[in-house]
Amino acid sequence: MIEALLARNGSHGPCFLALVDRDKAQLEIVPAEDSWDQVAFNVLDKLSTSCGFTRLPHVVDLHDEDFGRILHSAAHYFFQLNRIPKYIVHDGVTFEFFPLEEQCDEGDEAILIPGGENMYREGKIVIEVDEETKYGMNISNRSPWDLDLVCFYFDHANLSITPLTDVPEHYQDQDQRLLKKDSICSIGHGDSIIPPFGFNEVPQGLHFTLGFLKFHLFNTDSTPGPVLSTLTIPIIQQRRLTK
């Protein structure tokens, strides 16, 4: 059945489905426990397995009409997650991620400010999920360029991609750059127009789940050529332990 599905729907532009050796695969379709009519998905993508995430928290009816759509969604998800640009912003862009706390400003208005240490350590973020806690970021630009910034959140629990920022309408206007040279862009706090981040509960049956923040940094009219870079940061979301 899988071979017939791939023959009918194998390629959609740059995203495609193909049967490959396990060491080259991003997903593995396996029988669900106690049911040969349903399948589950082992995650083989290296970004995921390096964080210990190896199984999607869902099973799918093998004869479900949406089965092909689910596979194509997975192909699109992993293609976008793993895309690497030709041009790289090398050094100079640094990132901080922290919990926020509420404080009153001089006008007695509630504002959000950083309320803890930088949680971005050793290339990843680890949090205990609390639906009430909000998070913010600071991105510092010490590169030679003014940069635009776009951010997406990739949720491994349901293979969804959520834009967290809008593409600037006037991204070629030097005065409209979101991340100017020698500046800090605050996200989710201070005078940021981008709301803070929150995380839902870990799916039933899992001790933790995984998501990725993926930033696109770009300047299309720099000299000697366009600047384009990505920064992909895993967020490991652990179930809060109760006493």
N, C-alpha and C positions, 0 to 999 in steps of 0.2 A: 504493500500500500504506500509506504514512504517513497519508494522509487517512482510510482505512478504520480504521486503528488508533485515530486520534483520535476518530472517530465512536463507536467502541465503548467507549473508556476515557478520554474527554477530561477528566472532572472527578471528583476525589476530595476533597470538602470544599473547604478554601481552596486546596489545591494542584491545579492543572489544567494540561492540555496544550492548546496552541493554536498554529496556524500564524500567524505574525505577520511584519511586515516585519523585515528583518535588523537595522535600527537599534534595534528594540525587543526583540530576542531575547536569551536567555541562553545557548542552545546552538544550534549549526548542525550539521545532519547532512550529511556529505559522503561521497562514495565513497572507500573505502580505496584506497591505492595498489596498482595492479596487480590489483584485484579488484572487479568490479561486484556480487558477491554479499555483500560486506561493507561496513560503513560505519564511519566515524570521526566524532569529535565535536570541532568547533571551539568553544572557549569564548569567548563574547561578553559575559559578565557583566562589568560595569565594575569591580567590586572585583578581579576576576582580571586583566583586561587592563591595569589600571593598574600591576600588578606584573610584567607581561611574560609571563604565563601564558596561552597561547592554544589549547592542544590537550591533550585527555585522552590518556593513554598507552595506550589500548586500542582494539581494533577489535572489532566485533560482527557476527555473521552476520545478515544482513537477515531471514532466515527463522527465526531462533532464537525459540523460544516465550518466552524470557525478555526479548525485545526491548522489549515493552510495560512489563514490570516495571522494566527499566533506565530507561526514560524517566520513569516515575512516581517512581522513586527520585531522579532528577535534579530533578524538579519539587519534591519535598519538600525536598531539600537546599538549593536556591537560595531557596525560600520562607523557610525557617528562617534561612538566612544573612543575608538582606536585610530581615528584619522589624525595624522601628524602633518603639519605644514612643511613647505619647502624652506621657508625663511624662518629663522629663529631669533627671538630676543634672548641673547645669551645671559649676561649677568645684569643685575640692576633692579629687577622686579622682585620684591619680597612680599610675604603674605602673613597675616595674623588672623586668627579665629578665636573668639572668646564669648563667654556668656554675657548677657546684658542684665543690668539692673535699672530699676526706675528711680528717678530723682526729680525733684522740683527745681526748675530754673528760677531766675530772679523775678519773673512774672508769675510765679507759683503755678506754672504749667508743667505737667509731667513730661519728662524726656527720658530717653534710654541712653545709658552710658556704659562703657566697658566695666564689667563687674567681676573679672577674674583674670587669671593668667592666660597667655597664649596657648591654645590647645593643639596647635599645628606643630607636631613634633615627629622627627624622623620620617618625614614625608607623608604623614597621615594624621587624621583626627579620630580620636576615640571618645565617645560620649555614652553616658547612661541616659536612656531616653526618659524624659520627663516632659509631658505635653505642655506644661506651663512655662518651661524655660525657653527663652528666645536667645538667638545668637546673632552676632554681628561680625564684621570683618574690617580690616584695614589693609589696603594694598598700596605699597610704596613704590614709586617709580624713580629709580636712580639711573635709568638707561639714558642714552643720548637723544631719545625721541619723546614727543608728545604722543600719547597712545589713546585709542578708543578701547573700550572694554565691553565685552558681552559675556554673560555667564549663563550656563545651563546646569540643571540638576538631573543626574541620571539615577533612577531608582531601580535597583536590582530586584526589589521585591515584586514589581509588576512590569518591569521593562519599559517604564515611561520616561520621557524626556520633557522637562518643564523649564521654559525660559524664565530666568530670575531677573533679567534686565532686558530692556528694549534696545534694539539697534538704534543708535543716535540718528535722527532724521538728517542732520547736516554733518555726517561723519568726516567730510572732506574740508570742513571749515576749521582752521587751526584754533579759532577762539572757542570752539565747541568741544574740544577734546575732553573726555571724562577724566583721563589720567595723565595730567600734564607732567612734563619733565620736572624732577625735583619736587614732587608733591605727593600727598597721601590722599587716596580716595577712601572715604568711609562708607560702608554699606550697612544699612540696618540701624544706624544710630547717628546721633548728632543731627546735622542738617541734611542727611541723606534722604533723597526722595524714594529710595529703594527700601521696601519694608524689611524688617528682621526675619530671620529664618526660624522655623520650628520643625519638629519631627514628630511623626505619629508613632503609636505603639509598635513594637516589634511584632510581626505576624505570628499567629498562633502556631506553636510547634517548633519555633526557632528560638535559640538563645540570643542570636544577634542577626542583624541584617546589614546590608551594605548599600551605599550610594556613592556617587562621585560628583564633586563640583568640577566643572570644566570651563575654564576661562579662555576666551579668544582675545588676544591682544593684537591690535593692528594699527598701521598707519600707511595708507595707500599712496601717499605722495611724498614720502621721505626720499632723501638722496643717500646712496646712489640708486636705490630701488625700494619696492614695497617691503614693509616690515610686517611679518605675520608670525605669531607664536601661540602656543596653547600651554596651559598649565592644568594638569588633571590631578585632583586631590581626593583620595578615598576617605569616606567618613564611615567608620565602623560604629554602628548603633547597637549598643548592648541593652538587654532587658534589665531594668532596674531591679536589684535584689531587695526583697522585703524580708524583714525580720519576723 
